[in-house]
Amino acid sequence: RYKTSGVCSSAIEFELDDQKKIHNVKFQGGAPEIPGVARLVEGMEAEEAIRRLEGIRCGVRPTSCPDQLSK
């Protein structure tokens, strides 16, 4: 469980398997499209998800829910 900062979602729960692939991502709160992000990263290698999501902003905010997942 990761406690987010600076976004609408208050936390992100997820699992990593032995091959460092992401599973069962659940955002607590956040924008309506956030479940789509969870589905897109399902089964993705953590390093690939980090590469793709890191630095995404939400409007004028310096971070976003996808960026928080990359952390």
PQR file with spaces between the fields and no chain letter, atoms N, CA, C, O and H, PARSE charges and radii, in Angstrom:
ATOM       1  N    ARG     1       0.852   -1.174    0.000 -0.4000 1.5000
ATOM       2  CA   ARG     1       0.000    0.000    0.000 -0.0000 2.0000
ATOM       3  C    ARG     1       0.896    1.234    0.000  0.5500 1.7000
ATOM       4  O    ARG     1       1.824    1.345    0.801 -0.5500 1.4000
ATOM       5  N    TYR     2       0.602    2.154   -0.908 -0.4000 1.5000
ATOM       6  CA   TYR     2       1.379    3.378   -1.019 -0.0000 2.0000
ATOM       7  C    TYR     2       0.471    4.562   -0.724  0.5500 1.7000
ATOM       8  O    TYR     2      -0.559    4.726   -1.379 -0.5500 1.4000
ATOM       9  H    TYR     2      -0.152    2.063   -1.558  0.4000 1.0000
ATOM      10  N    LYS     3       0.830    5.380    0.240 -0.4000 1.5000
ATOM      11  CA   LYS     3       0.087    6.593    0.590 -0.0000 2.0000
ATOM      12  C    LYS     3       0.500    7.685   -0.385  0.5500 1.7000
ATOM      13  O    LYS     3       1.664    8.083   -0.417 -0.5500 1.4000
ATOM      14  H    LYS     3       1.667    5.247    0.771  0.4000 1.0000
ATOM      15  N    THR     4      -0.452    8.172   -1.184 -0.4000 1.5000
ATOM      16  CA   THR     4      -0.160    9.173   -2.207 -0.0000 2.0000
ATOM      17  C    THR     4      -0.036   10.567   -1.602  0.5500 1.7000
ATOM      18  O    THR     4      -0.396   10.800   -0.448 -0.5500 1.4000
ATOM      19  H    THR     4      -1.398    7.848   -1.158  0.4000 1.0000
ATOM      20  N    SER     5       0.480   11.477   -2.408 -0.4000 1.5000
ATOM      21  CA   SER     5       0.648   12.860   -1.984 -0.0000 2.0000
ATOM      22  C    SER     5       0.388   13.791   -3.161  0.5500 1.7000
ATOM      23  O    SER     5       0.933   13.596   -4.247 -0.5500 1.4000
ATOM      24  H    SER     5       0.773   11.288   -3.345  0.4000 1.0000
ATOM      25  N    GLY     6      -0.449   14.805   -2.940 -0.4000 1.5000
ATOM      26  CA   GLY     6      -0.678   15.822   -3.957 -0.0000 2.0000
ATOM      27  C    GLY     6      -1.677   15.465   -5.030  0.5500 1.7000
ATOM      28  O    GLY     6      -1.758   16.149   -6.050 -0.5500 1.4000
ATOM      29  H    GLY     6      -0.893   14.963   -2.058  0.4000 1.0000
ATOM      30  N    VAL     7      -2.453   14.389   -4.819 -0.4000 1.5000
ATOM      31  CA   VAL     7      -3.451   13.964   -5.808 -0.0000 2.0000
ATOM      32  C    VAL     7      -4.778   13.640   -5.121  0.5500 1.7000
ATOM      33  O    VAL     7      -4.853   13.574   -3.894 -0.5500 1.4000
ATOM      34  H    VAL     7      -2.387   13.833   -3.990  0.4000 1.0000
ATOM      35  N    CYS     8      -5.815   13.442   -5.923 -0.4000 1.5000
ATOM      36  CA   CYS     8      -7.147   13.138   -5.381 -0.0000 2.0000
ATOM      37  C    CYS     8      -7.213   11.763   -4.724  0.5500 1.7000
ATOM      38  O    CYS     8      -7.916   11.583   -3.729 -0.5500 1.4000
ATOM      39  H    CYS     8      -5.754   13.496   -6.919  0.4000 1.0000
ATOM      40  N    SER     9      -6.500   10.810   -5.264 -0.4000 1.5000
ATOM      41  CA   SER     9      -6.465    9.469   -4.689 -0.0000 2.0000
ATOM      42  C    SER     9      -5.675    9.508   -3.384  0.5500 1.7000
ATOM      43  O    SER     9      -4.624   10.145   -3.313 -0.5500 1.4000
ATOM      44  H    SER     9      -5.929   10.956   -6.073  0.4000 1.0000
ATOM      45  N    SER    10      -6.175    8.833   -2.355 -0.4000 1.5000
ATOM      46  CA   SER    10      -5.493    8.875   -1.056 -0.0000 2.0000
ATOM      47  C    SER    10      -4.451    7.771   -0.885  0.5500 1.7000
ATOM      48  O    SER    10      -3.538    7.894   -0.068 -0.5500 1.4000
ATOM      49  H    SER    10      -7.028    8.316   -2.413  0.4000 1.0000
ATOM      50  N    ALA    11      -4.590    6.689   -1.661 -0.4000 1.5000
ATOM      51  CA   ALA    11      -3.646    5.574   -1.548 -0.0000 2.0000
ATOM      52  C    ALA    11      -3.769    4.685   -2.782  0.5500 1.7000
ATOM      53  O    ALA    11      -4.765    4.723   -3.506 -0.5500 1.4000
ATOM      54  H    ALA    11      -5.332    6.589   -2.325  0.4000 1.0000
ATOM      55  N    ILE    12      -2.724    3.883   -3.000 -0.4000 1.5000
ATOM      56  CA   ILE    12      -2.721    2.906   -4.085 -0.0000 2.0000
ATOM      57  C    ILE    12      -2.281    1.576   -3.490  0.5500 1.7000
ATOM      58  O    ILE    12      -1.251    1.494   -2.822 -0.5500 1.4000
ATOM      59  H    ILE    12      -1.915    3.852   -2.412  0.4000 1.0000
ATOM      60  N    GLU    13      -3.065    0.542   -3.738 -0.4000 1.5000
ATOM      61  CA   GLU    13      -2.695   -0.810   -3.328 -0.0000 2.0000
ATOM      62  C    GLU    13      -2.342   -1.601   -4.578  0.5500 1.7000
ATOM      63  O    GLU    13      -2.993   -1.464   -5.614 -0.5500 1.4000
ATOM      64  H    GLU    13      -3.902    0.609   -4.281  0.4000 1.0000
ATOM      65  N    PHE    14      -1.312   -2.425   -4.477 -0.4000 1.5000
ATOM      66  CA   PHE    14      -0.915   -3.260   -5.613 -0.0000 2.0000
ATOM      67  C    PHE    14      -0.045   -4.394   -5.112  0.5500 1.7000
ATOM      68  O    PHE    14       0.410   -4.388   -3.968 -0.5500 1.4000
ATOM      69  H    PHE    14      -0.783   -2.536   -3.636  0.4000 1.0000
ATOM      70  N    GLU    15       0.178   -5.361   -5.976 -0.4000 1.5000
ATOM      71  CA   GLU    15       1.050   -6.492   -5.666 -0.0000 2.0000
ATOM      72  C    GLU    15       2.100   -6.616   -6.755  0.5500 1.7000
ATOM      73  O    GLU    15       1.842   -6.303   -7.917 -0.5500 1.4000
ATOM      74  H    GLU    15      -0.192   -5.365   -6.904  0.4000 1.0000
ATOM      75  N    LEU    16       3.280   -7.071   -6.376 -0.4000 1.5000
ATOM      76  CA   LEU    16       4.334   -7.409   -7.332 -0.0000 2.0000
ATOM      77  C    LEU    16       4.618   -8.895   -7.204  0.5500 1.7000
ATOM      78  O    LEU    16       4.780   -9.405   -6.096 -0.5500 1.4000
ATOM      79  H    LEU    16       3.489   -7.325   -5.431  0.4000 1.0000
ATOM      80  N    ASP    17       4.678   -9.594   -8.335 -0.4000 1.5000
ATOM      81  CA   ASP    17       4.993  -11.020   -8.273 -0.0000 2.0000
ATOM      82  C    ASP    17       6.510  -11.228   -8.274  0.5500 1.7000
ATOM      83  O    ASP    17       7.270  -10.260   -8.243 -0.5500 1.4000
ATOM      84  H    ASP    17       4.546   -9.179   -9.235  0.4000 1.0000
ATOM      85  N    ASP    18       6.941  -12.465   -8.308 -0.4000 1.5000
ATOM      86  CA   ASP    18       8.366  -12.788   -8.255 -0.0000 2.0000
ATOM      87  C    ASP    18       9.144  -12.246   -9.451  0.5500 1.7000
ATOM      88  O    ASP    18      10.357  -12.055   -9.374 -0.5500 1.4000
ATOM      89  H    ASP    18       6.323  -13.252   -8.333  0.4000 1.0000
ATOM      90  N    GLN    19       8.440  -11.998  -10.553 -0.4000 1.5000
ATOM      91  CA   GLN    19       9.080  -11.463  -11.756 -0.0000 2.0000
ATOM      92  C    GLN    19       8.950   -9.942  -11.825  0.5500 1.7000
ATOM      93  O    GLN    19       9.223   -9.334  -12.860 -0.5500 1.4000
ATOM      94  H    GLN    19       7.454  -12.153  -10.615  0.4000 1.0000
ATOM      95  N    LYS    20       8.532   -9.335  -10.718 -0.4000 1.5000
ATOM      96  CA   LYS    20       8.342   -7.888  -10.594 -0.0000 2.0000
ATOM      97  C    LYS    20       7.321   -7.344  -11.590  0.5500 1.7000
ATOM      98  O    LYS    20       7.488   -6.267  -12.162 -0.5500 1.4000
ATOM      99  H    LYS    20       8.310   -9.829   -9.877  0.4000 1.0000
ATOM     100  N    LYS    21       6.256   -8.127  -11.778 -0.4000 1.5000
ATOM     101  CA   LYS    21       5.129   -7.685  -12.588 -0.0000 2.0000
ATOM     102  C    LYS    21       4.022   -7.208  -11.655  0.5500 1.7000
ATOM     103  O    LYS    21       3.842   -7.745  -10.563 -0.5500 1.4000
ATOM     104  H    LYS    21       6.120   -9.002  -11.314  0.4000 1.0000
ATOM     105  N    ILE    22       3.285   -6.195  -12.098 -0.4000 1.5000
ATOM     106  CA   ILE    22       2.264   -5.542  -11.287 -0.0000 2.0000
ATOM     107  C    ILE    22       0.930   -6.266  -11.414  0.5500 1.7000
ATOM     108  O    ILE    22       0.533   -6.669  -12.507 -0.5500 1.4000
ATOM     109  H    ILE    22       3.431   -5.759  -12.986  0.4000 1.0000
ATOM     110  N    HIS    23       0.240   -6.426  -10.283 -0.4000 1.5000
ATOM     111  CA   HIS    23      -1.077   -7.061  -10.270 -0.0000 2.0000
ATOM     112  C    HIS    23      -1.974   -6.380   -9.239  0.5500 1.7000
ATOM     113  O    HIS    23      -1.502   -5.778   -8.275 -0.5500 1.4000
ATOM     114  H    HIS    23       0.562   -6.099   -9.395  0.4000 1.0000
ATOM     115  N    ASN    24      -3.270   -6.495   -9.469 -0.4000 1.5000
ATOM     116  CA   ASN    24      -4.300   -6.078   -8.505 -0.0000 2.0000
ATOM     117  C    ASN    24      -4.154   -4.631   -8.028  0.5500 1.7000
ATOM     118  O    ASN    24      -4.191   -4.358   -6.828 -0.5500 1.4000
ATOM     119  H    ASN    24      -3.654   -6.985  -10.252  0.4000 1.0000
ATOM     120  N    VAL    25      -3.989   -3.719   -8.969 -0.4000 1.5000
ATOM     121  CA   VAL    25      -3.859   -2.303   -8.624 -0.0000 2.0000
ATOM     122  C    VAL    25      -5.230   -1.750   -8.265  0.5500 1.7000
ATOM     123  O    VAL    25      -6.203   -1.938   -8.996 -0.5500 1.4000
ATOM     124  H    VAL    25      -3.958   -3.941   -9.944  0.4000 1.0000
ATOM     125  N    LYS    26      -5.291   -1.066   -7.128 -0.4000 1.5000
ATOM     126  CA   LYS    26      -6.538   -0.429   -6.683 -0.0000 2.0000
ATOM     127  C    LYS    26      -6.211    0.955   -6.152  0.5500 1.7000
ATOM     128  O    LYS    26      -5.463    1.103   -5.186 -0.5500 1.4000
ATOM     129  H    LYS    26      -4.501   -0.913   -6.535  0.4000 1.0000
ATOM     130  N    PHE    27      -6.780    1.964   -6.794 -0.4000 1.5000
ATOM     131  CA   PHE    27      -6.640    3.338   -6.325 -0.0000 2.0000
ATOM     132  C    PHE    27      -7.789    3.628   -5.375  0.5500 1.7000
ATOM     133  O    PHE    27      -8.922    3.236   -5.650 -0.5500 1.4000
ATOM     134  H    PHE    27      -7.388    1.844   -7.578  0.4000 1.0000
ATOM     135  N    GLN    28      -7.531    4.291   -4.287 -0.4000 1.5000
ATOM     136  CA   GLN    28      -8.587    4.712   -3.377 -0.0000 2.0000
ATOM     137  C    GLN    28      -8.889    6.174   -3.684  0.5500 1.7000
ATOM     138  O    GLN    28      -8.101    7.072   -3.385 -0.5500 1.4000
ATOM     139  H    GLN    28      -6.610    4.610   -4.064  0.4000 1.0000
ATOM     140  N    GLY    29     -10.064    6.385   -4.298 -0.4000 1.5000
ATOM     141  CA   GLY    29     -10.438    7.724   -4.732 -0.0000 2.0000
ATOM     142  C    GLY    29      -9.801    8.040   -6.071  0.5500 1.7000
ATOM     143  O    GLY    29      -9.248    7.162   -6.733 -0.5500 1.4000
ATOM     144  H    GLY    29     -10.704    5.656   -4.541  0.4000 1.0000
ATOM     145  N    GLY    30      -9.886    9.296   -6.462 -0.4000 1.5000
ATOM     146  CA   GLY    30      -9.293    9.712   -7.730 -0.0000 2.0000
ATOM     147  C    GLY    30     -10.339    9.935   -8.798  0.5500 1.7000
ATOM     148  O    GLY    30     -11.533    9.732   -8.578 -0.5500 1.4000
ATOM     149  H    GLY    30     -10.336   10.009   -5.925  0.4000 1.0000
ATOM     150  N    ALA    31      -9.874   10.353   -9.949 -0.4000 1.5000
ATOM     151  CA   ALA    31     -10.743   10.669  -11.085 -0.0000 2.0000
ATOM     152  C    ALA    31     -11.382    9.405  -11.658  0.5500 1.7000
ATOM     153  O    ALA    31     -10.882    8.302  -11.437 -0.5500 1.4000
ATOM     154  H    ALA    31      -8.905   10.518  -10.128  0.4000 1.0000
ATOM     155  N    PRO    32     -12.483    9.560  -12.391 -0.5600 1.5000
ATOM     156  CA   PRO    32     -13.208    8.397  -12.925  0.2800 2.0000
ATOM     157  C    PRO    32     -12.381    7.513  -13.868  0.5500 1.7000
ATOM     158  O    PRO    32     -12.665    6.322  -13.994 -0.5500 1.4000
ATOM     159  N    GLU    33     -11.371    8.074  -14.525 -0.4000 1.5000
ATOM     160  CA   GLU    33     -10.579    7.278  -15.470 -0.0000 2.0000
ATOM     161  C    GLU    33      -9.460    6.469  -14.810  0.5500 1.7000
ATOM     162  O    GLU    33      -8.787    5.691  -15.486 -0.5500 1.4000
ATOM     163  H    GLU    33     -11.141    9.041  -14.422  0.4000 1.0000
ATOM     164  N    ILE    34      -9.256    6.635  -13.525 -0.4000 1.5000
ATOM     165  CA   ILE    34      -8.172    5.953  -12.817 -0.0000 2.0000
ATOM     166  C    ILE    34      -8.260    4.422  -12.898  0.5500 1.7000
ATOM     167  O    ILE    34      -7.215    3.783  -13.020 -0.5500 1.4000
ATOM     168  H    ILE    34      -9.803    7.267  -12.975  0.4000 1.0000
ATOM     169  N    PRO    35      -9.440    3.799  -12.838 -0.5600 1.5000
ATOM     170  CA   PRO    35      -9.466    2.336  -13.009  0.2800 2.0000
ATOM     171  C    PRO    35      -8.867    1.886  -14.347  0.5500 1.7000
ATOM     172  O    PRO    35      -8.361    0.770  -14.456 -0.5500 1.4000
ATOM     173  N    GLY    36      -8.924    2.747  -15.355 -0.4000 1.5000
ATOM     174  CA   GLY    36      -8.306    2.426  -16.643 -0.0000 2.0000
ATOM     175  C    GLY    36      -6.798    2.301  -16.522  0.5500 1.7000
ATOM     176  O    GLY    36      -6.196    1.430  -17.150 -0.5500 1.4000
ATOM     177  H    GLY    36      -9.335    3.654  -15.267  0.4000 1.0000
ATOM     178  N    VAL    37      -6.187    3.150  -15.731 -0.4000 1.5000
ATOM     179  CA   VAL    37      -4.743    3.073  -15.497 -0.0000 2.0000
ATOM     180  C    VAL    37      -4.414    1.733  -14.827  0.5500 1.7000
ATOM     181  O    VAL    37      -3.449    1.065  -15.200 -0.5500 1.4000
ATOM     182  H    VAL    37      -6.676    3.858  -15.220  0.4000 1.0000
ATOM     183  N    ALA    38      -5.216    1.354  -13.845 -0.4000 1.5000
ATOM     184  CA   ALA    38      -4.993    0.080  -13.154 -0.0000 2.0000
ATOM     185  C    ALA    38      -5.044   -1.090  -14.135  0.5500 1.7000
ATOM     186  O    ALA    38      -4.217   -1.999  -14.061 -0.5500 1.4000
ATOM     187  H    ALA    38      -5.999    1.897  -13.541  0.4000 1.0000
ATOM     188  N    ARG    39      -5.997   -1.070  -15.036 -0.4000 1.5000
ATOM     189  CA   ARG    39      -6.104   -2.165  -16.017 -0.0000 2.0000
ATOM     190  C    ARG    39      -4.947   -2.161  -17.004  0.5500 1.7000
ATOM     191  O    ARG    39      -4.470   -3.221  -17.408 -0.5500 1.4000
ATOM     192  H    ARG    39      -6.668   -0.331  -15.095  0.4000 1.0000
ATOM     193  N    LEU    40      -4.493   -0.972  -17.393 -0.4000 1.5000
ATOM     194  CA   LEU    40      -3.392   -0.889  -18.358 -0.0000 2.0000
ATOM     195  C    LEU    40      -2.074   -1.438  -17.811  0.5500 1.7000
ATOM     196  O    LEU    40      -1.283   -2.007  -18.563 -0.5500 1.4000
ATOM     197  H    LEU    40      -4.881   -0.111  -17.065  0.4000 1.0000
ATOM     198  N    VAL    41      -1.836   -1.273  -16.527 -0.4000 1.5000
ATOM     199  CA   VAL    41      -0.563   -1.751  -15.968 -0.0000 2.0000
ATOM     200  C    VAL    41      -0.630   -3.187  -15.454  0.5500 1.7000
ATOM     201  O    VAL    41       0.399   -3.743  -15.069 -0.5500 1.4000
ATOM     202  H    VAL    41      -2.478   -0.811  -15.916  0.4000 1.0000
ATOM     203  N    GLU    42      -1.801   -3.794  -15.437 -0.4000 1.5000
ATOM     204  CA   GLU    42      -1.951   -5.185  -14.977 -0.0000 2.0000
ATOM     205  C    GLU    42      -1.033   -6.102  -15.781  0.5500 1.7000
ATOM     206  O    GLU    42      -1.129   -6.171  -17.006 -0.5500 1.4000
ATOM     207  H    GLU    42      -2.637   -3.343  -15.749  0.4000 1.0000
ATOM     208  N    GLY    43      -0.146   -6.802  -15.082 -0.4000 1.5000
ATOM     209  CA   GLY    43       0.774   -7.743  -15.719 -0.0000 2.0000
ATOM     210  C    GLY    43       2.011   -7.098  -16.315  0.5500 1.7000
ATOM     211  O    GLY    43       2.877   -7.799  -16.839 -0.5500 1.4000
ATOM     212  H    GLY    43      -0.069   -6.746  -14.086  0.4000 1.0000
ATOM     213  N    MET    44       2.113   -5.789  -16.248 -0.4000 1.5000
ATOM     214  CA   MET    44       3.258   -5.066  -16.800 -0.0000 2.0000
ATOM     215  C    MET    44       4.435   -5.149  -15.824  0.5500 1.7000
ATOM     216  O    MET    44       4.246   -5.149  -14.607 -0.5500 1.4000
ATOM     217  H    MET    44       1.409   -5.220  -15.822  0.4000 1.0000
ATOM     218  N    GLU    45       5.636   -5.219  -16.368 -0.4000 1.5000
ATOM     219  CA   GLU    45       6.816   -5.184  -15.521 -0.0000 2.0000
ATOM     220  C    GLU    45       6.885   -3.820  -14.842  0.5500 1.7000
ATOM     221  O    GLU    45       6.631   -2.792  -15.469 -0.5500 1.4000
ATOM     222  H    GLU    45       5.789   -5.219  -17.357  0.4000 1.0000
ATOM     223  N    ALA    46       7.229   -3.820  -13.561 -0.4000 1.5000
ATOM     224  CA   ALA    46       7.255   -2.587  -12.770 -0.0000 2.0000
ATOM     225  C    ALA    46       8.139   -1.522  -13.415  0.5500 1.7000
ATOM     226  O    ALA    46       7.749   -0.356  -13.479 -0.5500 1.4000
ATOM     227  H    ALA    46       7.436   -4.655  -13.052  0.4000 1.0000
ATOM     228  N    GLU    47       9.309   -1.901  -13.889 -0.4000 1.5000
ATOM     229  CA   GLU    47      10.223   -0.923  -14.502 -0.0000 2.0000
ATOM     230  C    GLU    47       9.601   -0.269  -15.739  0.5500 1.7000
ATOM     231  O    GLU    47       9.807    0.920  -15.979 -0.5500 1.4000
ATOM     232  H    GLU    47       9.626   -2.848  -13.837  0.4000 1.0000
ATOM     233  N    GLU    48       8.858   -1.025  -16.507 -0.4000 1.5000
ATOM     234  CA   GLU    48       8.189   -0.476  -17.692 -0.0000 2.0000
ATOM     235  C    GLU    48       7.092    0.501  -17.280  0.5500 1.7000
ATOM     236  O    GLU    48       6.946    1.564  -17.883 -0.5500 1.4000
ATOM     237  H    GLU    48       8.690   -1.991  -16.311  0.4000 1.0000
ATOM     238  N    ALA    49       6.324    0.144  -16.257 -0.4000 1.5000
ATOM     239  CA   ALA    49       5.274    1.039  -15.772 -0.0000 2.0000
ATOM     240  C    ALA    49       5.883    2.336  -15.256  0.5500 1.7000
ATOM     241  O    ALA    49       5.360    3.417  -15.528 -0.5500 1.4000
ATOM     242  H    ALA    49       6.442   -0.720  -15.767  0.4000 1.0000
ATOM     243  N    ILE    50       6.962    2.240  -14.529 -0.4000 1.5000
ATOM     244  CA   ILE    50       7.645    3.433  -14.025 -0.0000 2.0000
ATOM     245  C    ILE    50       8.079    4.303  -15.185  0.5500 1.7000
ATOM     246  O    ILE    50       7.855    5.513  -15.175 -0.5500 1.4000
ATOM     247  H    ILE    50       7.387    1.362  -14.308  0.4000 1.0000
ATOM     248  N    ARG    51       8.692    3.704  -16.176 -0.4000 1.5000
ATOM     249  CA   ARG    51       9.171    4.453  -17.343 -0.0000 2.0000
ATOM     250  C    ARG    51       8.034    5.200  -18.041  0.5500 1.7000
ATOM     251  O    ARG    51       8.200    6.345  -18.461 -0.5500 1.4000
ATOM     252  H    ARG    51       8.874    2.720  -16.184  0.4000 1.0000
ATOM     253  N    ARG    52       6.892    4.549  -18.160 -0.4000 1.5000
ATOM     254  CA   ARG    52       5.765    5.144  -18.876 -0.0000 2.0000
ATOM     255  C    ARG    52       4.996    6.182  -18.060  0.5500 1.7000
ATOM     256  O    ARG    52       4.482    7.147  -18.626 -0.5500 1.4000
ATOM     257  H    ARG    52       6.757    3.619  -17.819  0.4000 1.0000
ATOM     258  N    LEU    53       4.908    6.004  -16.746 -0.4000 1.5000
ATOM     259  CA   LEU    53       4.036    6.837  -15.916 -0.0000 2.0000
ATOM     260  C    LEU    53       4.741    7.979  -15.193  0.5500 1.7000
ATOM     261  O    LEU    53       4.115    8.985  -14.859 -0.5500 1.4000
ATOM     262  H    LEU    53       5.325    5.220  -16.286  0.4000 1.0000
ATOM     263  N    GLU    54       6.033    7.827  -14.954 -0.4000 1.5000
ATOM     264  CA   GLU    54       6.771    8.826  -14.182 -0.0000 2.0000
ATOM     265  C    GLU    54       6.724   10.189  -14.870  0.5500 1.7000
ATOM     266  O    GLU    54       6.968   10.304  -16.071 -0.5500 1.4000
ATOM     267  H    GLU    54       6.541    7.010  -15.226  0.4000 1.0000
ATOM     268  N    GLY    55       6.404   11.218  -14.083 -0.4000 1.5000
ATOM     269  CA   GLY    55       6.418   12.584  -14.583 -0.0000 2.0000
ATOM     270  C    GLY    55       5.112   13.078  -15.177  0.5500 1.7000
ATOM     271  O    GLY    55       5.016   14.246  -15.551 -0.5500 1.4000
ATOM     272  H    GLY    55       6.205   11.124  -13.108  0.4000 1.0000
ATOM     273  N    ILE    56       4.102   12.222  -15.273 -0.4000 1.5000
ATOM     274  CA   ILE    56       2.803   12.667  -15.783 -0.0000 2.0000
ATOM     275  C    ILE    56       2.196   13.629  -14.769  0.5500 1.7000
ATOM     276  O    ILE    56       2.174   13.355  -13.570 -0.5500 1.4000
ATOM     277  H    ILE    56       4.179   11.272  -14.969  0.4000 1.0000
ATOM     278  N    ARG    57       1.709   14.746  -15.262 -0.4000 1.5000
ATOM     279  CA   ARG    57       1.119   15.763  -14.404 -0.0000 2.0000
ATOM     280  C    ARG    57      -0.398   15.733  -14.522  0.5500 1.7000
ATOM     281  O    ARG    57      -0.942   15.205  -15.492 -0.5500 1.4000
ATOM     282  H    ARG    57       1.727   14.969  -16.237  0.4000 1.0000
ATOM     283  N    CYS    58      -1.073   16.296  -13.538 -0.4000 1.5000
ATOM     284  CA   CYS    58      -2.529   16.431  -13.554 -0.0000 2.0000
ATOM     285  C    CYS    58      -2.822   17.929  -13.569  0.5500 1.7000
ATOM     286  O    CYS    58      -2.785   18.585  -12.528 -0.5500 1.4000
ATOM     287  H    CYS    58      -0.631   16.724  -12.750  0.4000 1.0000
ATOM     288  N    GLY    59      -3.110   18.462  -14.744 -0.4000 1.5000
ATOM     289  CA   GLY    59      -3.335   19.895  -14.866 -0.0000 2.0000
ATOM     290  C    GLY    59      -2.101   20.659  -14.422  0.5500 1.7000
ATOM     291  O    GLY    59      -1.002   20.410  -14.918 -0.5500 1.4000
ATOM     292  H    GLY    59      -3.140   17.929  -15.589  0.4000 1.0000
ATOM     293  N    VAL    60      -2.275   21.587  -13.491 -0.4000 1.5000
ATOM     294  CA   VAL    60      -1.140   22.382  -13.002 -0.0000 2.0000
ATOM     295  C    VAL    60      -0.404   21.703  -11.845  0.5500 1.7000
ATOM     296  O    VAL    60       0.638   22.191  -11.407 -0.5500 1.4000
ATOM     297  H    VAL    60      -3.168   21.789  -13.088  0.4000 1.0000
ATOM     298  N    ARG    61      -0.925   20.604  -11.354 -0.4000 1.5000
ATOM     299  CA   ARG    61      -0.264   19.878  -10.267 -0.0000 2.0000
ATOM     300  C    ARG    61       1.041   19.258  -10.779  0.5500 1.7000
ATOM     301  O    ARG    61       1.114   18.828  -11.930 -0.5500 1.4000
ATOM     302  H    ARG    61      -1.772   20.207  -11.709  0.4000 1.0000
ATOM     303  N    PRO    62       2.051   19.213   -9.940 -0.5600 1.5000
ATOM     304  CA   PRO    62       3.329   18.639  -10.379  0.2800 2.0000
ATOM     305  C    PRO    62       3.342   17.114  -10.419  0.5500 1.7000
ATOM     306  O    PRO    62       4.345   16.518  -10.812 -0.5500 1.4000
ATOM     307  N    THR    63       2.244   16.476  -10.018 -0.4000 1.5000
ATOM     308  CA   THR    63       2.150   15.019   -9.996 -0.0000 2.0000
ATOM     309  C    THR    63       0.742   14.610  -10.419  0.5500 1.7000
ATOM     310  O    THR    63      -0.121   15.460  -10.641 -0.5500 1.4000
ATOM     311  H    THR    63       1.429   16.961   -9.699  0.4000 1.0000
ATOM     312  N    SER    64       0.523   13.329  -10.525 -0.4000 1.5000
ATOM     313  CA   SER    64      -0.785   12.767  -10.901 -0.0000 2.0000
ATOM     314  C    SER    64      -0.901   11.390  -10.277  0.5500 1.7000
ATOM     315  O    SER    64       0.065   10.879   -9.709 -0.5500 1.4000
ATOM     316  H    SER    64       1.224   12.639  -10.344  0.4000 1.0000
ATOM     317  N    CYS    65      -2.070   10.788  -10.380 -0.4000 1.5000
ATOM     318  CA   CYS    65      -2.222    9.424   -9.856 -0.0000 2.0000
ATOM     319  C    CYS    65      -1.291    8.446  -10.583  0.5500 1.7000
ATOM     320  O    CYS    65      -0.658    7.623   -9.920 -0.5500 1.4000
ATOM     321  H    CYS    65      -2.854   11.203  -10.842  0.4000 1.0000
ATOM     322  N    PRO    66      -1.182    8.500  -11.927 -0.5600 1.5000
ATOM     323  CA   PRO    66      -0.213    7.609  -12.572  0.2800 2.0000
ATOM     324  C    PRO    66       1.227    7.873  -12.110  0.5500 1.7000
ATOM     325  O    PRO    66       1.992    6.931  -11.903 -0.5500 1.4000
ATOM     326  N    ASP    67       1.592    9.134  -11.950 -0.4000 1.5000
ATOM     327  CA   ASP    67       2.933    9.467  -11.468 -0.0000 2.0000
ATOM     328  C    ASP    67       3.141    8.913  -10.056  0.5500 1.7000
ATOM     329  O    ASP    67       4.220    8.408   -9.745 -0.5500 1.4000
ATOM     330  H    ASP    67       0.971    9.899  -12.118  0.4000 1.0000
ATOM     331  N    GLN    68       2.133    9.000   -9.211 -0.4000 1.5000
ATOM     332  CA   GLN    68       2.232    8.458   -7.856 -0.0000 2.0000
ATOM     333  C    GLN    68       2.419    6.940   -7.886  0.5500 1.7000
ATOM     334  O    GLN    68       3.154    6.396   -7.062 -0.5500 1.4000
ATOM     335  H    GLN    68       1.256    9.410   -9.463  0.4000 1.0000
ATOM     336  N    LEU    69       1.774    6.260   -8.810 -0.4000 1.5000
ATOM     337  CA   LEU    69       1.952    4.815   -8.950 -0.0000 2.0000
ATOM     338  C    LEU    69       3.407    4.515   -9.339  0.5500 1.7000
ATOM     339  O    LEU    69       3.973    3.515   -8.897 -0.5500 1.4000
ATOM     340  H    LEU    69       1.177    6.702   -9.480  0.4000 1.0000
ATOM     341  N    SER    70       4.001    5.364  -10.152 -0.4000 1.5000
ATOM     342  CA   SER    70       5.393    5.131  -10.562 -0.0000 2.0000
ATOM     343  C    SER    70       6.364    5.237   -9.396  0.5500 1.7000
ATOM     344  O    SER    70       7.475    4.710   -9.460 -0.5500 1.4000
ATOM     345  H    SER    70       3.541    6.177  -10.511  0.4000 1.0000
ATOM     346  N    LYS    71       5.953    5.911   -8.338 -0.4000 1.5000
ATOM     347  CA   LYS    71       6.836    6.078   -7.177 -0.0000 2.0000
ATOM     348  C    LYS    71       6.889    4.810   -6.357  0.5500 1.7000
ATOM     349  O    LYS    71       7.581    4.761   -5.340 -0.5500 1.4000
ATOM     350  H    LYS    71       5.051    6.339   -8.286  0.4000 1.0000
